[in-house]
Amino acid sequence: MADTSTALRICPLCEATCGLTLTITDGRVTGARGDADDVFSAGFICPKGASLGELDNDPDRLTRPLIRRDGVLTEATWDEAFAVVEQRLGAVIAEHGGASVGMYLGNPNAHTVGGSLYAPLIIRGLGTRQVFSASTLDQMPKHVALGLMYGSPISFTVPDLDRTDYLVIIGANPLVSNGSLATAADFPGKLRALRKRGGTLVVIDPARTQTAKLADRHLAPRPGTDAALLFAIVHVLFAEGLVDLGGLADHVTGVEQVRTLADEFSPEAVERACGIPAGQIRELAREIAAAPTAAVYGRMGTSTVEFGTVGSWLVDVINILTGNLDRPGGTMFPLGAASAAPRPPKPGRGFKTGRWASRVSGYPEVLGELPAAALAEEIDTGGDGQIKAMITIAGNPVLSAPDGDRLDKALDAVEFMLSIDPYLNETTRHADVILPPPPPASSAHYDFALNNLAVRNNARYSPPVLALDGRPDEPEIMSRVALVLYGVGAQGDPALVDGQVIATTLTKEVEDPTSPVAGRDVGELTAMLYPGPGYERRLDMMLRLGPYGDAFGAKADGLTLERLKANPHGIDLGPLRPRIPEILRTQSGTIELAPEPLVADVARLRDALGRTAGGFLLIGRRHLRSNNSWMHNLPALSGGSNRCTLQIHPDDAADLGLTDIAVIKGPGGELLAPIEVTDAMRRGVVSLPHGWGHNRAGTGQQLAASSPGINVNQLNDGTHLDPLSGTAVLNGIPVEIAAAG
């Protein structure tokens, strides 16, 4: 008889963070369904969550370290692998310094305890400025816009989906993506609920996506013109006297400067560039202003374009000018349980970029990072400061960054490469050591980052479901690497890392007169922490110090890890609430509506209005059963609609004589792709999905390699970036299309 049980688990596979009920049979995950009692997701599940068992049990997932012997990656013991890291990485640092080591962090780091808590310690231990991540392929423009306006790049504004009357979604497809930079389990259900209660949904996207099909109105602009379209809405708000700051009036500066900037962006001035009639733009602006509550929400389509930061800024500008920021039904600031407890409002230091620059092209630093598109040149260009070694954590930039062929060659030349990753993929195949973290069911889970983006405040924790069978968990793996960098050595006690973080944090807190534990004894507080592994002790500390915490016993009904564990379906912390001026950390102590770097970039946008471009514009697209490059190896998620095809309008296909295979030429190269004819595409626009191209030798994902698709980023030479954020322009790329042969 099989030994079968169930266990609860927060899904770590996308930003929706749904609660799952896993079926465990003989020590393996054999099924997953939605947890109907989860306080946040209430039973919702998507195909990715349902496939968690396949991901957990993937036979191609690494279970033991790999080290390179005589040019070949072979299995090794953990002690052997850490010894190689200590020797080889130590040798590079001894000769060239920690600043010669590059770091690349992939998207999954936002979904793991290890990536959230321990990756920053490795960066700090290296002392390197050569830090790269998926953020400059995705969301960095939003960070910059938020930082310049509110003083903090992580004070995210999200749409209050459950209470809004009028929702505008621009450049996002949450029916497929499940939402991004807006953590909302069952985003599709929330959109249908909006329609059912009489609300209005408007979608702005060059393609008629699944979300656009649900909308009351769909506007299909030319790709890359989002910022101009949004500025035209701002123009109408001023020109027709529709600006009403509401309760924000005393907290906003720069309104008149924005009015002046908007003068040149009338709907008539932008309609040719955007491909949207001026009358439709005016109507949209009037409806946003007239709605009882409204929220404008932008995502990948507004970020990964030429004017990504300006467009991300204008999304918030519209919400502010219509009085819809920081009020129920508008856009609001979440408050995660593990974030810092609110302090009394006061002016801050503000937010700046460009504290240093990349060595080769001089790209400015943003949020401690350099553009991912610059990684290859920082490796393969000689001279002082050249990257000599690489560490990648849960990332595959050979597929996800522009010009992967150049990066592929560059990684072959580094003196040492370490990857912390469960797969032998297109990037990690270059590593000298691969340290594989355990599968999701054997790992703890808490959404440190994504709870700060949730459309309803909540706290949920998943302890490991399955035993580790003697292998280290991800926090221990990263801690041992950190111990190497801090001079202790890989055989040191990993608990030293957590102990040091706890001591440093609590010492700072007790010395802060505004802290909930001001003046107390650090030893007393440390002794009160949950008696679990180091990451649980750190989580307990963060919860106790956080906005809902017990302040280490000072608040009897406050949140602790013990209380959270006693509520395995999570704790609902209520709807979003107004947080201004609490969250403001600008130097003026106000919402700075017209920050100088954004104002300066408006001239570039204005000059682009007269630009004419022939040929086709390329955009990306999401798949419900995919997540970037790392979920193409699961049978349950392969095939069907999850295909790497070039979508093109029927009339465009007919004009070009396309029947099956197309040649696509871009700034970075040329590819062949099967076509998918669909009237969902705007004429003159074509679409390829991101994350494919599993055709390189020496990888270990057999199913992915059997249907490799093509790497859309190889069409991109990586030279075109949004200058304010360093984000690669991945949408609106000019390409030429022709029939193969």
Buried (B, 14 or more C-beta within 10 A) or exposed (E): EEEEEEBBBBBBBBBBBBBBBBBBEEEEBBBBBBBEBBBBBBBBBBBBBBBBBBBBBBEBBBEBBBBBEEEEBEEBEBEBBBBBBBEBBBEBBEEBBBBBBBBBBBBBBBBBBBBBBBBBBBBEBBEBBBBBBBBBBBBBBBBBBBBBBBBBBBBBBBBBBBBBBBBBBBBBBBBBBBBBBBBBBBBBBBBBEBBEEEBBBBBBBBBBBBBBEBBEBBBBBBBBBBBBBBBBBBBBBBBEEBBEBBEBEEBBBBBEBBBEBBEBBBBBBBBBBBBBEBEBBBBBBBBBBEBEBBBBBBBBBBBBBBBBBBBBBBBBBBBBBBBBBBBBBBBBBBBBBBBEBEEEBEBBEBBEBEEEEBBBBEBBBBBEBBBBBBBBBBBBBEEEBBBBBBBBBBBBBBBBBBBBBBBBEBBEEBBBBBBBBBBBBBBBBBBBBBBBBBBBBBBBBBBBBBBBBBBBBBBBBBBBBBEEEEBBBBBBBBBBBBBBBBEBEBEBEBEBBBBEBBEEBBEEBBEEEEBBBEEBEBEEBBEBBBEBBBBBBBBBBBBBBBBBBBBBBEBEEBBBBBBBBEBBBBBBBEEBBBBBBBBBBBEBBBBBBBBEBBBEBBEBBBEBBEEEEEEBBBBBBBBBBBBBBBBBBBEBBBEEEBBBBBBBBEEBBEEBEBEEEBBBBBBBBEBEBBBBBBEBBBBBBBBBBBBBBBBBEEBBBEBBBEBBBBBBBBBBBBBBBBBBBBBBBBBBBBBEBEBBE
